[in-house]
């Protein structure tokens, strides 16, 4: 079964580098991905993390769009809990007017940072309204403003999101559960299973089944993948990736990269009673041919038609080489 390859970039900052260099590499990697036949290039949103430069993916997406000509560019994803759906719709309508037919609006549910950064992002929001507002309601409001320009049935009815681009952005929801898959399907959004956060094969299968039951097709799959010239080099570069899901007494859950980050999240949230659950993200590391074979197997098993690859290595040269090696192994035609 044939499938497309896309990239998700956090604009990682290697030791000894700075954000300006990370962004320069992001642009260079996007240009290479375009030449090598990758389908799309997404920018992630992270806040308060000195290792990631990408705190404003919509701004970075505009720059990458201007520096490329064919590859689709978007967000993976905008953390909707922090923002007005109306403003997000306007931002992506502008992007879609600047680069018609090339813009993806990817939305995520996670906070993208620790509680203090979330508090800073939401500082002028009504806290009571925030606590009572369901993510699905917020996503539906965004959908209405994005596609119809207006939302109905609430206090914002009549507000019109502008401008009107020649072609609207593709709508994509990133999630890691059957519930998210169903939400995306019922709103008519593409769903991407976040295997780079949760590689549990049972949850993956359940999420795929839920989306297929609603739409008749499989979602896309995001995962960690890294290719090097030898298997041992790839394994050494990647190391043992882990993530930890934090469960707070309030019912809030979030994925963090370490136990230290999990404890700090709980501390900033004011929770002394919390639990963590170690999770193994979906990681493929090896030669270009080995990574390709693993993707072939996943595509055949689940019917995946597009993989969104997150490269879990910060070194600029190694990241670039991985993109080239995988493209060569796949024998991708130029876009």
N, C-alpha and C positions, 0 to 999 in steps of 0.2 A: 504494500500500500504506500502511495506517495504521501509526503507531508512537507510542510513548510517549516523553516527555521527562523526564529526571531530572537532578539537579544533584549535583556533587561539590564540596565546599567545604573548602579548606585553612585557613580563617580567616586569610587574608592580613592583614598589618599594614602599612598604607600609611605612608609617611614622615610623621612628626609624630604618629602615633597610637600606641596601646598595645594590649596583649592584651585588656584589659577592653573597649575599644571594638570590637576585632575580634570578640569573642564576642557583643557586643550586636548587631552587624551580622549575624552568622551567624543568630541567632535571628530577627531582623527579616526576613532574606531567606528563611528557611525558612517563616515565616508567609505571606509574599507568594507564595512558590512554591505553597503549599497552596491559597491562594485562586485562583491562576491555573491550576490544574489539572495541575501537575507531578506525576509518579507517585511519586517518592521523593527523599529528601534525604540524601546521604551525607557523612560527615565523614572526612577523611584523617588519617593518622598520620605526623608528622614530628618528629624529635628534633634538638635542638641548633642550630636554625635561627632566627635572630632575626627573620626575615621571616614565619614561620608560628607562629600561636599554638596550633595543634591537635596537641599531643603526647599527649593521652589521649582518643581519639575515643569510647571507650565511655562515659566520664564526660560528655562533651559531648552524646552521643546521648541520654542519660537526660534531660538538661536540655531539649534540643530536643523530645523526646517530650512532656515536661510542658507545653511552651509551644505545642504544636500539638494537633490533634484527629483528623485524618484521614490526612495524608500519611505514607507509610512513611518510617522513619528508620533509618539504619544506618551502617556503617563501610565506608570505601573505601580501604584496608582495614586491619584489625589485622595487624601484622607478626609472623606466627606464630613465626618463628625465635627470638624473644626470650622467649617465654612458655610456660608449662605449658598443654598442650591442655585439661587438666582444668579449670584456672582460667578459661580463655576460655569453655569450655562453661558453667560455672556463671554467669559474668557475663552471658552472653546468655540463659540461662534466666531469670535474674532480670529482665532487660529485657523479655523476652517475656511474663513474668507481669505486669509493670507496664503494658504496652501490648499486649495480645493482638492478633495479626494485623497489627501495624504495624512489626515489627522485622526488619531485614536484618543478617545477619552476613557482611560482606565480608572476605575474607582475602587478604593479599598476601605475596609471597615476598621482596620487597626489604628491606633493613635499615632504611630510613627515616631514615638519618643516617650520619655518619662512623664509622669503626671505634672511636674512643674512646667514643662514645655507645653503640654496640653492646656494648662491653666493660662499660660501666657497667650497662646493662640486664641483662646476663647474668652479673653479678659472682659470684653464688652458684651458678651452674650448674657441673656437672662438665664441664670443657673437653674431656676425652677423649670423653665421651658426645656432646657437641655436634658434634665433628668427624665422628663416625661415623654420625650420625643423618640419614637421608634426609628431605627435606621431605615427600615423598609419604607416608612412614610417619607423620610428625607430623600431617599433615592427616587421615589415616585414623583416628588416635587421637581427634582432635577430633570427627570425624564420629560415631564410636561413642559418645563421652561426650555429645555433643549430642543425638543422636536416640534412642539406646537407654538412655542414662544410665550405661552401663557399657562397658568395653572388655575384650576377651578375648585370650588368647594371649600375654600378657606379664606382667611383674611387677606391673602395676597392675590386673590382673584382679580384679574384685570391688569396686573403688572405684565409688561411685554418685554421679553428678553431680545435684545438686538446685538449685532446686525443679522441680516438674513444671508448666510453664505450660499454659494452655488451648490454645495454638497455638505450635508451635516456630518459631524464626526461619527465614527463607529463607536458604539457604546459597549463597554466591556466591564464586567464586574469580576474582581479577583476575590476568591474566597477559598475556604478549606473545609466545607461541610455540605451535606446534602441540602440543608436549609438554604444556604447561600445559592446553591445550584438552582433550586426551585424558584427563589426570588428573582434571579436573573432571567430564567426562562419565562416566567409569567409577566415580566415587564418587557420581554422581547429583546433582552440584552444577551450578548455573547458572554459565556462564563469561562473563566480560566481557573483551573484548580491549582492552588498554591502549594505544589509539592516541595518547594524550597523551604516551606515552613513545617509541613506535615507530610512525611513520606509513608505514613501508615497505609499499607496496601489495601486493607479492608475499608478504611475511610475513603480512599481514592475510588475503589470500585463502587461503593455506595453513592458517592457524589456523581460519578459518571452515569450510573444507572438512573439517578434522580433526574439529571438534566436530559438524558436520552428519553426518559418516559414522557417528559413535557414537550420536547422539541423534535425527537426522532434522530438526533445526532449527538455525537460526543462533544464534550467541552475541549478546550485547549488545555495543555499541561505545562505549567512552569516548574522548572527544576534546576538544581545546581548541576553544571557540567563543565568539565575542563579537559582539554586535550593537550598532550605534550608529545615530544618525539619518542619517548619510551613510557611504558606503563609505570615503572618505578619513579620516574621523574614526576609524573602526574600525581601519583599517590603521595609523594613527599610534599609537593606544593600544596595540595589540598588539605592534608592532615585529617584529623578526626572531627568532622563538623557535627555539632550538637545544637539543639535549641531546647528551651525550657518554657513550658506553659505555666503561667502563674494564675492561681485561682484565689480571688479575694473574697472576703465574707459578703461584700456587696453584690456578688454575682459576676463582677467584671472578670474577664479572662484576657490574657495577652501573651504573645510569644516573645521571649527575650533570648539573646545569644549566650548568656552565661548565668550561673547561679548568683554571681555578684550583682549582675544587672537586675535579676529577678528580686533580690533582697532590696536593692535600691528603689525599684519601682514600688514595692510594698511600703517602704519607709516614706516615700514621697506621697503616697496615697493615704498615709495615716493608718495603715493596717499592720498590726502586730501578729495577727492570726491569719496566716495564709499557707497555702501548700503549693508545691511545684511538681510538675510531671515532666520527666525528660522525654524528649522526642528526637527521633532521627529524621532529618530532612532527606529528601530523595537526592542522592549524589551519584553522578556518573563521572569517573575519572579514568583516563587511560590514553592510549594512542587515538588518533583521529578515527581509525578504523574500528577500534573497540567501542568508542563512544557512539559512532554511527550504528554499530550492531545492536547496542543496547536500546537506542532510540527506535531502530527498526522493530525490535521485539515488543516494545511498549506500544508502538503504533499498531502492530498486528494484533496484540492482545486486547486493546481497548478501543481501537478505531480512532486513535488520535490523529488529527489532520494538521495540527500545528503545535510545535514545542517552542516555549519561550525560555531561553537559556540565560540563567544568572551565573556569571563566572565568579567563583568564590576565591579568587586570587587577586591581590592588589597590584602586584608588579605590572607596570605598563607593558613591557616587552612580552612577558608571558601571556598576558591577556590577548594581546594582538596576535601572537603566534597561535593561540588556541582557536581563535576565530578563523584564522586562515587554514589551520590543519583540519578543522571540522568541515569547512567548506570544500576543501580539496577531497576529503574522504567522501563527501556527499556528491561530488561532481556537480555542484550547483552551477547553473548557467547564469551569466550576467543578467542583472535585473533589466 
